[in-house]
Amino acid sequence: MNLTAELSQLIDQLEPIARPGGQGRALMVMGSRPGAGASTVARELARLAALRSQRGVWLYDLDFAANAQSRAARVQGPAFDAALGRDPFWALQTGTGRARIVARQSVVANLFVTELQTEPGALQGVALRAAPDYWTAVRQSIDLAIIDAPSQSTAPLNLAADLDGVILVADARDPNGAGLLARRAAIEARGGVVAGLILNRTEPIQSAA
């Protein structure tokens, strides 16, 4: 499978990439199980979309402990508050220190990636919740938001109803059909829509650049 070619075809079907003044979209990418390659798909989809974007593409990394997407995308430059002045879909449970979720620009033009910044011992937990007003602001500001959701957590399902769709990713060598059906049922039970399925045959891509 040529992941770049396959995802380029997917982007061809997405609006409003490179459509000035249009409403952006928000899509979640979620694996059927850990190791399915969902993070690789999310990163490559965001990178390819950014190459066509005028208003920008945001890649949200919900694996807050690892911040792997920001490292792979080689973010650089200043950080700015990813809340966009709204009540966001995350709630940081902090102790005495400071913690925040920021966005920074990748070496890829028009691609911004979120990361958790926290002082040692400050973060006690992160809760995810519905935030329709936040996603309205996101759609008004950028062309595409890609949310990389860790498959081992059910918390991202709280966002499903606010998004335009969820793309499921399965390892083509072990697609785990029962797991896919269960994940689809869970998404639909939360008011979400499964927008598509990607059978991933690739090895992980190390960098978005």
PEHU-V17421 format. One record per backbone hydrogen bond with DSSP energy under -0.5 kcal/mol. CO is the residue of the C=O (numbers start at 1). NH is the residue of the N-H. E is the energy in kcal/mol with one decimal. If there is no record, write none. Layout:
# PEHU-V17421
[[CO/NH/E] [CO/NH/E]]
This chain:
# PEHU-V17421
[[1/3/-1.0] [2/6/-2.6] [3/7/-2.6] [4/8/-2.0] [5/9/-1.6] [6/10/-1.4] [7/11/-2.4] [8/12/-1.8] [9/13/-0.7] [10/13/-1.0] [11/14/-1.5] [16/19/-2.8] [18/20/-0.7] [19/22/-1.8] [25/145/-2.6] [26/164/-2.6] [26/165/-0.7] [27/147/-2.8] [28/30/-0.5] [28/167/-3.6] [29/149/-2.4] [30/169/-2.2] [33/36/-1.5] [37/41/-2.2] [38/42/-2.9] [39/43/-2.4] [40/44/-2.4] [41/45/-2.7] [42/46/-2.2] [43/47/-2.4] [44/48/-2.5] [45/49/-2.2] [46/50/-2.3] [47/51/-1.3] [48/52/-0.6] [49/52/-1.2] [49/53/-0.8] [56/143/-2.2] [56/144/-1.2] [57/112/-2.7] [58/60/-0.6] [58/146/-3.0] [59/61/-0.6] [59/114/-2.3] [60/62/-0.7] [60/148/-3.3] [62/64/-1.6] [63/66/-0.9] [63/67/-2.1] [67/71/-1.1] [68/72/-2.5] [69/73/-2.4] [70/75/-1.9] [71/74/-0.9] [72/208/-1.6] [72/209/-0.5] [73/107/-1.4] [76/105/-0.7] [80/103/-2.3] [81/84/-1.0] [83/86/-2.1] [86/88/-0.9] [89/129/-2.6] [91/93/-0.5] [91/127/-2.4] [92/94/-0.8] [93/124/-3.8] [93/125/-1.2] [98/119/-2.4] [100/102/-0.5] [100/117/-3.2] [101/82/-1.9] [102/115/-2.1] [103/80/-1.9] [104/113/-2.8] [105/76/-2.8] [108/111/-1.6] [110/57/-2.9] [110/112/-0.5] [111/106/-3.3] [112/59/-2.9] [113/104/-2.2] [115/102/-2.5] [115/117/-0.5] [116/118/-0.5] [117/100/-2.7] [119/122/-2.4] [119/123/-0.5] [122/95/-2.9] [125/93/-3.1] [127/91/-2.2] [131/135/-1.8] [132/136/-1.9] [133/137/-1.9] [134/138/-2.1] [135/139/-2.5] [136/140/-1.6] [137/141/-0.9] [138/141/-1.0] [138/142/-2.3] [139/24/-2.8] [143/25/-1.6] [144/58/-2.2] [145/27/-3.0] [145/147/-0.5] [146/60/-3.1] [146/148/-0.6] [147/29/-3.2] [147/149/-0.9] [148/62/-2.2] [148/150/-0.5] [149/31/-0.6] [150/153/-1.3] [154/157/-1.5] [155/158/-2.2] [156/159/-2.0] [157/160/-1.0] [159/162/-1.5] [159/163/-0.7] [160/163/-1.1] [165/28/-2.3] [166/168/-0.6] [166/195/-2.1] [166/196/-1.1] [167/30/-2.5] [168/198/-2.8] [169/32/-2.6] [170/172/-0.6] [170/200/-3.2] [171/174/-1.6] [174/171/-0.5] [176/180/-2.1] [177/181/-2.3] [178/182/-2.1] [179/183/-2.5] [180/184/-2.7] [181/185/-2.3] [182/186/-2.1] [183/187/-2.2] [184/188/-2.6] [185/189/-2.1] [186/190/-1.0] [187/190/-0.7] [187/192/-2.5] [188/191/-1.5] [193/166/-2.3] [193/195/-0.8] [196/168/-2.5] [198/170/-2.6] [198/200/-0.8] [199/201/-0.5] [200/172/-2.2]]
